[in-house]
Amino acid sequence: MGSAAELAAAVLMVAGFPALMLAALVPSVPAFAAAAAVTYLADHYLHRKGSYLINRLGKVRAGLSIRFLIRQLLLVLLLARLSLADNLIYYGAIACFIAFYGLQAPHGALVQLIRNRRRMPVATRNIDLKSRIRIPDAPPRGLLHRSAEKMLHLDLAAVVGILVAAQVKSALIGFVGIGITVVLGSLYVLALVPYVRGRKIPPKAERVLAAVDDWLGEYQPETVLYFSGSKDSAYQVNMWLDTMENLDSKPLIILRERVILNNLAPTTVPVICVPGGVHLMNLDLSTVRVALYAANVGKNIHLLRVPTMKHVFIGHGDSDKLASVNPFSKVYDEVWTAGRAGRDRYAIADVGVRDEDIVEVGRPQLAPIQTWQGVPDGRIPTVLYAPTWEGWDGNPGNTSIVLAGENIVNRLVTADPPVRVLYKPHPFTGTVSKDAKAAHQRITALVRKAAADRAADSRFAADSAAQAKAKAELTRIEARIAELVGTGGDKGRDEAEATRDGLVDVARHEEVARLRAEWNDAYWRSFPTWEHRVITGAEPRLYDCFNVSDAMVSDISSVVSDFIASGKPYAVTDSAEVGAEEFKRNNTAVRAAVILTNSANELGELLSAVRDPAADPLAEDRKELKQYLLGPDEPTSIDQFNTAVANLAIKAETRNVGQESRVSAAAESSLANAVPGQRVSAAGETDGVGTA
């Protein structure tokens, strides 16, 4: 249900309909009115919350329209039980509800037609289509937002009027309510009509696509980041936005799903969302020389088929998981890895990716990660527990959260000398496994209880004034960010308007980036440096947690490889308990880690390394592993990345020039070999002139 309030509302709504029937049969107008009010309010509340129950009711033929219809039928039953079947109000009620439902069909059809006609074949951001085609304003938000619910609730006037008429035995008030409902319903339908024709609708698909091609011809993109995936996978493309903004060549982002566009982080890079495969294949991408792919998905084929560009798999993280050596990767011209480890990983996997097609480019995303300088004086060490999620296959080695999570957190919160614990689980945790979800909830409760106990401990003092000041800063920054995003984002606009007005305000974009950095600084100052914390959601980011931590405990995932960039001590849990040596042989990223069993007894080694860095036995191993996994510090990763893009663009251009030369040579050969007197057409076919 999501919350106790939603559960209570659901119970009230479900119980309200039997109560309505009982009140109708008794009959009792006051009881019916009370039960009706409960069902109206509970239904409305659950819809606003997007409750699971509401979604499920629609699947079992108890959707919104049916619930309103049942309530109206029960009202008619109430009138019959009150011996009003021969009264005009009885026939008026029946006629009203029939007419009201007669308005539902044109209302629903108009709403759907408006939405369909305003759905663009190609949605864009940071692309000037406004000067090329006319895209009209969307209908007022009030007309289309939650339109079915608004239309159905217009029956309130009739229901209230009929109930009052039944109570006071006067049909007049009932007919007033009926008239209001019918008139308002008719006006709602009429208000939608202008938006389905003429200048109120966007241009047809052909004109929109032509405008996009016109822009492409003017902009001439050179490097494309291509992505397709589910709503939950938007982070995989978001992690590459900064890199795309820092390319030396002209960047373009191509998305395949509208839901990804809606969840794309702010960027200054031009973005085209092309849901249709045919539309994508018809776009003019003739100037693109390098295409980058962040995920291995079926829709990649729609761009992979273009031979004039070189195709590169860059992935969305570098780890020892099987996904990092997917056999699908051999369809690309090149595979880019962070360091030597990625190259060796493909060689060991033997999935068809040739060594000469692998390029080491570092990880540009890791630039914000700060190198460890030791625990600052006067502050207790901070340990980040960042487990990955359970995965799809039920493998116990996927995550530590089920078998080891509570042991890890217990040992950390009871450590002596004390440490601070930051718990930041993977966003997908608990989405597949009930055990993982339950373990996450227990760990969350454990961390919060430990935080409360520490706050009550006299040994830990808080600077209340400094924290209050930081919280005030957070409030100010959040308000300003909300103001900037609210005026510059897509909130409240439909797809056509967002495409038309989607040019980024660079000054606003830069201010938001600066404010987010200020927010992060204020966030960590808003509570004591010894306070245990559960961190979920997008902010603070994982790398921000890296920077305030002195050590990390995690699982086999790209999180470990990324954390190695900091040079800080880390531990990885062997949840499947294959043994430390075998675990290290199978997983490169743990070769400089403290290996934990599910009991987490080995955590003392990690804490000792944090408290006394000079006695850390794995310090040199971490330095070597960092270069092996992530490549050298110089040149910087973004420089390596740009060099790789430039080199591959040259290869693409060389291929294209060679292809043009071969085509020209073939055409000349056809002319030279033609029968004397025979004319050769442009297509290379004879037209019969001069033949015998």
Stockholm file with secondary structure:
# STOCKHOLM 1.0

chainA/1-692         MGSAAELAAAVLMVAGFPALMLAALVPSVPAFAAAAAVTYLADHYLHRKGSYLINRLGKVRAGLSIRFLIRQLLLVLLLARLSLADNLIYYGAIACFIAFYGLQAPHGALVQLIRNRRRMPVATRNIDLKSRIRIPDAPPRGLLHRSAEKMLHLDLAAVVGILVAAQVKSALIGFVGIGITVVLGSLYVLALVPYVRGRKIPPKAERVLAAVDDWLGEYQPETVLYFSGSKDSAYQVNMWLDTMENLDSKPLIILRERVILNNLAPTTVPVICVPGGVHLMNLDLSTVRVALYAANVGKNIHLLRVPTMKHVFIGHGDSDKLASVNPFSKVYDEVWTAGRAGRDRYAIADVGVRDEDIVEVGRPQLAPIQTWQGVPDGRIPTVLYAPTWEGWDGNPGNTSIVLAGENIVNRLVTADPPVRVLYKPHPFTGTVSKDAKAAHQRITALVRKAAADRAADSRFAADSAAQAKAKAELTRIEARIAELVGTGGDKGRDEAEATRDGLVDVARHEEVARLRAEWNDAYWRSFPTWEHRVITGAEPRLYDCFNVSDAMVSDISSVVSDFIASGKPYAVTDSAEVGAEEFKRNNTAVRAAVILTNSANELGELLSAVRDPAADPLAEDRKELKQYLLGPDEPTSIDQFNTAVANLAIKAETRNVGQESRVSAAAESSLANAVPGQRVSAAGETDGVGTA
#=GR chainA/1-692 SS CCSHHHHHHHHHHHHHHHHHHHHHHTTCHHHHHHHHHHHHHHHHHHHHHTCHHHHHHHHTTCCHHHHHHHHHHHHHHHHHHTTCTTSHHHHHHHHHHHHHHHHHHHHHHHHHHHHHHTSCSSEEESCCCTTTSCCCCCCCHHHHTTHHHHHHGGGHHHHHHHHHHHHHTCHHHHHHHHHHHHHHHHHHHHHHGGGGSGGGSCCCHHHHHHHHHHHHHHHCCCEEEEECCCGGGHHHHHTTHHHHHTCSSCEEEEESCHHHHHTCCCCSSCEEECCCHHHHHHSCCTTCCEEEESSCCGGGHHHHTCTTSEEEECCSCCCSSGGGGCGGGGGSSEEEESSHHHHHHHHHHTSSCCGGGEEECCCGGGTTCCCCCCCCTTCCCEEEEECCCCCSSCCTTSCSTTTTHHHHHHHHHTCSSCCEEEECCCTTTTSSCHHHHHHHHHHHHHHHHHHHHHHTCTTCCCCHHHHHHHHHHHHHHHHHHHHHHHHHSCTTCCHHHHHHTCCCCHHHHHHHHHHHHHHHHHHHHSSCTTCCEECCSSSSCHHHHHHHCSEEEECSSHHHHHHGGGTCCEEEECTTCCCHHHHHHHCGGGTTSEEECTTCTTHHHHHHHHHCGGGCTTHHHHHHHHHHHHCCSSSCHHHHHHHHHHHHHHHHHHHHHHHHHHHHHHHHHHHHTSCTTCCBCTTSCBCCTTCC
#=GC SS_cons         CCSHHHHHHHHHHHHHHHHHHHHHHTTCHHHHHHHHHHHHHHHHHHHHHTCHHHHHHHHTTCCHHHHHHHHHHHHHHHHHHTTCTTSHHHHHHHHHHHHHHHHHHHHHHHHHHHHHHTSCSSEEESCCCTTTSCCCCCCCHHHHTTHHHHHHGGGHHHHHHHHHHHHHTCHHHHHHHHHHHHHHHHHHHHHHGGGGSGGGSCCCHHHHHHHHHHHHHHHCCCEEEEECCCGGGHHHHHTTHHHHHTCSSCEEEEESCHHHHHTCCCCSSCEEECCCHHHHHHSCCTTCCEEEESSCCGGGHHHHTCTTSEEEECCSCCCSSGGGGCGGGGGSSEEEESSHHHHHHHHHHTSSCCGGGEEECCCGGGTTCCCCCCCCTTCCCEEEEECCCCCSSCCTTSCSTTTTHHHHHHHHHTCSSCCEEEECCCTTTTSSCHHHHHHHHHHHHHHHHHHHHHHTCTTCCCCHHHHHHHHHHHHHHHHHHHHHHHHHSCTTCCHHHHHHTCCCCHHHHHHHHHHHHHHHHHHHHSSCTTCCEECCSSSSCHHHHHHHCSEEEECSSHHHHHHGGGTCCEEEECTTCCCHHHHHHHCGGGTTSEEECTTCTTHHHHHHHHHCGGGCTTHHHHHHHHHHHHCCSSSCHHHHHHHHHHHHHHHHHHHHHHHHHHHHHHHHHHHHTSCTTCCBCTTSCBCCTTCC
//
